[in-house]
């Protein structure tokens, strides 16, 4: 448990492993455990009562309905949502009076999902779901002529709870299309103060809250993504074919520079979209007097978010959930597809591979007020977890120290010679869909710049990360968690990375090297397999970014393990030296420039929704890629979608 090297180096010591909570023994996020302990020490932990059991039970029942009864282990994730250990929900967001959803939404005008003029054609339409931050649901591009909203339902997860609407939700406020249409009409007549007042009245913007007011940002992430995925000119005949169901995540989740608090809230958002999509189909039947379950609209859900560290084997909670939803045949609902971005970190040196006994430098930048994290994942095995994987960590100026894990769910704290905690390691083996296991260790180092006087901080520089000694030659995957803020949020985070003298990022001419050279020598940092760790399941479509000038994949876009830049590409950057594309802002008529595969995913979502509304029913992402190649031609691999209409605005 403690190894010392040279006498001139003070020893580092891992504490005796102790058990985390039950949910971490199931392989769920250790980051929440770390955050909760940190904020408890600061006196910032939430003291509110947990969400009422009936509310959580409703969502658990919804999950069983969505994915079947055999995945009970997944239901434990809602312990995190119920207890909210990271404090992402505001106190007044919690539902204090749960009621199950009945059939009143089919008859009560106030609960109507859409105005009559917005009802889509049951035979030629597709629902578009968007899960993001601060979706601009009052934007003109999400409306029809006459100020009629196409947004059937929007869930503001962290808004003050709204009694009488969304009583079956665990938190937040739900607003539906009929009442949004009424507000748009009032704004057009000058009775309320335009889109800004709609956002304030609905709780999407509330400047009295301590969380970042991301709904007030003129050029937020969700404001760019949602119009790309589902925005049309109101007079465009295609607009009516695509009703929208949106989820606005809590701002604290998006503000977290690592993004690790998002999976459970995203999972809840997926359950909400599928549940409301089914109710929307019943609503259309009731309004058009059609037979029960005769309307089966397909659904495409855009999730332009992701992480850079994880097992990348399709076995994470969120990935297994998305696969289960996509593979399930729902009565009264068409197929459900997910579209995710590939990620933007091919060249960021965030991924490496080591054999047992090898090590690599993990470079922590100075002046970083946020924690830094890496994950180590071993090869699959058939037996139960028993602590085969051990981590050897050598902080700057200290000797090497090796963990001594024996049971899943254990964690240890690395302290210096004065007893000050510098890092934590969690042993989180994960079950695979085929019944086998993979060993995993998550390491979190303290900030290199203390946020408050008296707080412990880690030394910047190279932390040597190694795998325990063995003779079997197994290969381990290492990845650094992202540490960067989305535009508009606190930007003090600084990204850590792996450092290896044998790795070359640029060639002799100064251009970025796009792929791992076949003769890469002893370099342990790799570009292959840098794909978004939300996107390695069996079903989601992975969208990469392309240059408009050449149609080739961008050099920053992540790669699959095969080396491909995605299942399909969408044009984003104008060229290698002229990055970005025009995207809409929160307010109708506003615009900005944005870049990244997060802008490619909604373009693929929009295209796929259009093909589904035409009657196409591809049975997987390979079939979707073939559909794209048949439409756009060319021999490019992966296929490049032609430039979508909303990337250039005639008014500008």
N, C-alpha and C positions, 0 to 999 in steps of 0.2 A: 504494500500500500504506500510505502515511502521509499523512494530510491534516492540516494545522494550521489553526486559525482565529485567534482573537484572540491578540495577543502576551502577554496577561496569563494565558492558560491554558496549562498545561504540555501538551505533546503526548502522545497515546497512540499506541502503536506496535504493529501486528500483526507477528508474526514471519513470516519466509518460510514459506509453506505446506510442510508435510512430510507424508509418508504415514503413516497408521496401519496396523494389521495388515491381513492379507488379508481377514479377515471384515468389516472396516469398509468395504472397497472394494465388498463385496457389499451394502452398505446396512444392515448389522446395527447393533446398539446401540453408539453411541459412549460411552454412559455407563459401560459396563464398562471401556473404555480409560481414562477419566478416573479412575475409582475405583482401578483397578490402579496407575496412576501415583501417585496420592495416597498409597495405603497402602504403596507401595514406598518413597517418600520418608520415611514415618514408620517404616519398618522392620517393618511389619505384614503385608506380602505373604506369602502362603502359600508355603512351600518344598516342599510335598508333591509326590510324583510325580503325573503326570496319571492319570486313570482308564485302566485297561488297554484297549488297542485293541479286543480282542474284545468287551468290554462295549459300547463305543460302536458297533462294527460291528453288533452285535445290534439296537440301537435304530435304526440307519440302515436296516437291512433291514426292521425293523418299519414304519418310515416309508414306505419304498417300497411295502410291502404295503398300507399305509393310504391313500396318496394317489396311487400310481402312479409309474412310473419317469421321468416327464417333468419332475419338479420337483426335479432334482438340486441346484439352488442352495439349496434349503431344508435339505439335509443339512448344509451348512456351519455351520448354527446349532449343531450339536453340538460344534464346536470350542470354543465358549464353555462348554458343559457339561463337556467333557473337561478343559479347562485351568482352569476355575473361576477366572478372573482376579479376581473380586470377593471370593473367599473365603467363599462362602455355605455350603459344605459343611464339616462337621467332619472331622478327619483320619481318625477311625475309621469314617466313614460309607461310604467308598469300597469297592466290591466288589473284593477281591483275587483272587478265584478264580471267573471267569466260567464258567457252564455254560448252554447253550441250554435252553429250556423244552421238555420232552418230553410224553409222555402219562401220566406217572406221577401227575399230579394227578387223573386219572379213576379211579384204582384204590387209591392209597395213602391210608388213612384220615386220616393226619396232614395231608395236603395238600388235604383236601376243602374245597370252597368253602362249602358249607352243610351243616348237619345235615339228616337226612332229613325231619324235621318242618318245616323251613323251605323245602323245595323249592316253588317257585311253580308255578302252573298254566301250562303252556307256551302255552295258547291265550288267556290273559286276564291277562297280566302285562307289566310294563315295568321295566327296570333304571333306577335313578336314580344318576347319578354326581355327586360333589361334589368340587370342587377348592378348598381353602381352608386356613386356618390352624387347627391343633389341632382337627380334627373329633372330637366326643365319641363315639367308636365303641362305648363301653360303656354309653351312655345307655339308660335303660329304653324310651324311645320308638323305639329302633332294634332292639328285641327282640320276640319272640313269647312267649306264655304258656309257663311252664316254663323261663324264662331261656335261650331259644334265640335266638341272634343272627341278625338279618337282614343283617348286613354280610358280604357274600361275600368281600371282600378290602379291605384298607386298606394303603396304601403310605406309610410314614413316611420321607420322602425324606432327612432328615438324621439319623435315628437310627443308632446303631451297627449296622454291617452284620450281618445275621443269616444265618449259613451254613445251607444246607439248605432255605431258603425264599426264593423270589425270587432265585435265583442268576442269572437272566437280566436282572436290573436293574443299572444302573450304580452305584447307591448305596442306602443306607438299609435298612430292614427292612420285610418284608411279613408281615402276619398275616391268616389266613383264617377263615371263619365257623365251621368245626367246632371249632377250638381256642379261638376267642373264646367259643363256647357253653360249652365245658368250664370256662373261667375264670369265666364268669358263674354257672354252677352251683356252683362252688367258693366263690365269694363269697357266694352265697345260703345255703350251709351253714356259713359262718363259717370255712372253711379258708384263705381269703385275705382280706385286709382291705378288701373292697369295691371300688368303682370306682377309687378313688385308687390302690390297689395294682395293679390291672390296668394303669393307665396307666404306673406305674413299671416293672412287669415287662416291658411291651412296648417300653419306651424312648420312649414318647410324652412322658413327663415325666422329665427327667434333670437334676437340679440341679447336677451336677458339670460341666456344659458351660458354656463362656463365652457362648453365645448366650442371648438372653432365653428364660426357661422358659415360653413362651406356653401350653404344654399344661397348666400349673398354674393359669392364670388362670380364675377361677370364671365370668367373663362374657366370654369371648373372642368374636372375630368368627365363627370357624367353629362355635362352640357355639350361636350364634344362627341361623346360616344352615342348617346341616345338618338340625336338627329341623324347621325350617320347610319344607324341601324334601322330606324323606323320613320325618319322624317321625309315628308313629301310636300311639294307645293299643294296648298289646299284644293286647287282645282284639278290636280292630277287624278285621273280615274283610278290609278293604282292605290291611292291613299286609303280609300274606303275598304279595300281588301285586307287591310292589316291593322286590326285593333291592337292596342298596346296594353300590356300589364307590366308595371314597373315596381321596383323595390329600391328605396333610398336607404343605404346602410348608415348606421350611426357615424357621425363625424369623427368620433374618437378612434374608430377602426381605421378609417382612411388616414387619419393624422399619425397613426403609429408607423414609424419609419420602416419597420420590418414587415408589417402587414400580417403578422402571425395571429392576431386576434380575430381575423375575418371568417375562417371556415365555418364555424357554427352559425353565425349570422347569415352567411351565404346559403347554407343548407336550409335554414328556416325560410329564406327568401325563395328558394326553389320550390319548397313545399307550398308556399303561398301562391306562386305563379301557377303551378299545376292545379291546385285546388280551385283557384278563381277561373282558370281556363275552362275547367269542367262546368263550373256554374255559368260561365258566359255562354257555353254551348246550350245549356238548358234554358237560359234566358232568351236566346235567339229562337229556340223552338217554341217557347211560350208566346213570344211576340208575333211570330210568323205562323203560329198554329200548325206546327209540324209534329210528327210522331216523336214520342220520347226516345231519346238517344239516337235520333236520326242525323243530328248535326255532330260531326266529328272533325272539328278543325284541327289541323296540325299546329304544332308549337315549335318555335325556334327561340332559344334562350341565349342571349349574349352576356358573357361574363368577361369583361376586359380587365381582369385583375389576375394576380399570380404571385408566386414565391420563387426564389432561386435555390432554396435548400430543401431537400426531402428525399425520400427513397426512390422516386421516379420508377415505380414498378406497377402503378395502377392500384396499389393497395391502401392508399390513404383513405381516411373517412370520406372526404368530399368526392374523391374519384370513384369510389365504390358506390356511393349514393347516386352520382350522375349516371353511372353505367346501369344501375338497377332501374332507375327511372326510364332511361332510354330503351331498355330491353323489355319493359313491361307493356302489355297490351291493355290499355285502359278502356273499359266500357264507356261509350259516349265521348271519347276524345281521340283525336288522331295521334300520329307518332310525335314524340318529343325529341328534339335535337338540341345539342349544346354546341356553341362556338366559342372558342377561347383563343387568346393570342399566344404566339410561340414564346414571347419574351424577348428582351433586348440586351442580353448580357453575354453574347457569344465571345466578345473580346475582353470581358471584364476580369478574367482570371479568377472565376469563382468556383471552378470545378477541377478536381484532381483525382488521380487514382494511385493507390499505394498497395504494395504487398506487405505482408506482415514482416515487421522488423525495419521497414522503411519509414522515413519521416519527410516532412515538408514544412517550410516556413509559412506561418499565418501572420500577415502583417496588419497590425492594428494602427490606424492613423492617430496622430496626436489631436488634442483639442476636440475630442468627440464626446458629447454629453449623453450619447445613447449607448446601450449595450451592443456588443457584437457577438455573433453566433455562427457556429459551424455545425454541420451534421455529418456523421460517419455511418455508413451502412455497409453491412457485410453481405456475402453471398447467401442464397437460400439454403436451408437445412431441414431435415425431417423430424428431428427430435424437439422436445420442449426447450425453451430458452433456459440457459444455465450459466450465462456469463462468459461465453467463449471469447467475446470481444472485449478488450481492455484498451484504454486510452493512455498514452504517455504524453504528458504535456510539460514543456519547458519554457516558462516565462523568461523574458529578458533578465539577465543577471542572476538567474536562479538555477538550481539543479533540476533534473528530470524527476517527475513524480508520476506514478502509474496507478490507475484506479483498481479497485478490487470488487467489482460488481458480481453478484451471485444470483439475484432474483429480479425479474421484471418490475419496473416501477421504482427502483432504488435511485437515489441521487446522492452525490457527494459534493462537498465544498472544498475548493483548493485555497489554502491560506498560506501567507508568507511566514517568515520566521518570527514576526510579531503577532501572529494570530489573526491578521486582517484578511477577510475573504476577498479573493481576487477573481474567482470564476466558479461556476457550477457545472457539473456534468450529470446528465440524466440517462439512465439505461432504459431504452424504450423499444424493445423488440416488437416487431409488427407481424401479425398474421397475414398471409397471402391468400388470394382467392382460391388457390389450389390446395390449401390446407397446410402448406409448409410455413416456415417462419424465416424472418431476417432479423439479425441483430442490428440494433441502432443505438448510437449515443449522440445526444445533443449537448453541445458545450456553449455556455454563455459567459463571456468575459465582462467584467465591470467596465463602465465608461472610462475612457482615458482622460476625461476632464470632469471633475465632480460638478454636479448641477447645483449643489448646496454646500456651504461650509461644513467641514467635518465629515463629509461622506467619503467612503473608500473609493479609490480609483485605481485602475490597472495601468501598468507601464506601457506606453506605445512602443512600437518596434516589432521585431520578429519573434513570435511565439512558435516554438518548434512543436509540431503535432506529429505523433508517431503511433504506430500500431504495435501492440505487444508482440514479443518474440514468439515465433513458431516456425516449424519446418514444412508446413503443408503448402505454402505458396499461394494461399488464397488472395484474391484481389478485393480491395475495399474502395468504395466510392466516397469521396469527400466533397462537400459543397458548402460554400459560404452563403449565409442568409443575406438577402438584400438589406440595405440600410440607407434608404433615400426617401425623401418626402415628395409627394405629389404637389404640383404647383399650387401655391396658395397656403400651404400648411408650413409649419415650422421647418426650417431648412438647416438646422444645426447638425443633422446627422452626417456622418462621413463613412463611406464604404470601406470595409476591410477587404483583403484579397489574399490569394496565395502568391508566394514569391519563389521562383525557381530560376537559377541562372541559366539553365539549359533551355528555357522557354523563350521563343522569339515571337513578338507581337507584330513586327513589321519587317518587310524585306529590305534589300539594299536600296531600293528606290524610294523608300519611305511609305509605301502603301501597306495597309493592313493585310495580314495573311489570313485569308478567309477560312481555311480548313487546316486540320492537323496534318502536317507533312508526313508522308509515308515513312520518311527517314527522319524522325524527330529526335533521334538520339535517346537520351535519358530523361527527356522532359516529362514531368509528372502532371503538369497542367494540361487540360484538354478542352477543346471547343465542342466536340461531339457530345451529345447528351445534355446540352445546357438548356433544354426545353423547360418551359414553365412547369413547375411541379404539380400544378392543378391539372395538367393536360396529358397525363400519361396513361389514362384509362383506355378501355377498349373502344368507346363510342364517340367522345367529343371530336369535332372537327377543329384542327389546329391551323390557324391562319398566320402566315408570315407576311412580312412587308417587302415590297419591291420598289425599285426605282422607276419612275415614269419614263425617264429618258431611254432606258435600255430594256426594261422588263426583267432585269436580273434581281436576285435576292439582295437585300441590303446586307452590308458586312456586319452590322450590329445584331441582326436578327438571330435568335438562338437556333440551334440545330437539334434534330432528333438524334437518337443513338445511331441511326443509319447514315447520318450526315446530311439528310434532306432538310430544307429550310421550312418545312411544313407540309400539310396536305394540299394546300393551295396558297397562292400569294395574292395580295391586293396592292395596287399602287398607292404609295404613301409619300415618300420623299421624291422631290423633283429630280435630284441627281445626288451623287456622292458628295458633292461640294455645295449643294443647294438643298438643304434638308427642310422637311416640313411640308404640310399641306394646309389648305384653308379649311377650317372647321367652324361651325357655329358656336356662339357663346350662349349664355343663359337667356338673354333677352332677344326677342325677335328682331332681326336686323343686325345684331352684333356678330362679330367674327374674330378669329385669331388664327395663329399658326400652331400646329401640333405635329408631333412625329411619334414613331414607335409602332410596334405591332398591336398595341391597344387600339390604334386607328384602323388597322387591317381587319381585325375580328368583326367589328360592326358592318364593314362593307361586305364581308362574307356572309354575315347574318342576313343582311338585306337581300343579297342575291339568292341565298338558299330559300328564304321565305317566299320570294317571288316564284321560284321553281315549284315549291310545294303548292302554292296557290294555283298553279297551272295544272296540277294533278300528278306531278312526278312524285314517286315514292321510293327514293333510293334507300337501300337497306343497310347502309353503313358508310363510313367516311371514304372507303375506297370507291364505292359506287358514286358518292358525291363528287369525288375528284374526277371520275370518268365523265360525269355529267358536265362538269366545268370544261373539260378538255373537248368534249363534243361540241359545246356551244362556242367556245372562243378559239378553237383550233390551235395550231402550233404544236411544236414538239417539246415545249418547255416542261421540265419536271422539277418541281411541281407545277401544275397549270397556273397561269396568271389570269385573274379575273380582269375584264376590261374596266376602264375607268368609270366608276359609278357617277351618276348625274349630280348628287349633292356635293361633290368635292369642289365644284366651281359654281359660283353664284352669279347669275346674269346681272343682279343689281350692283355687283361690285366690279 
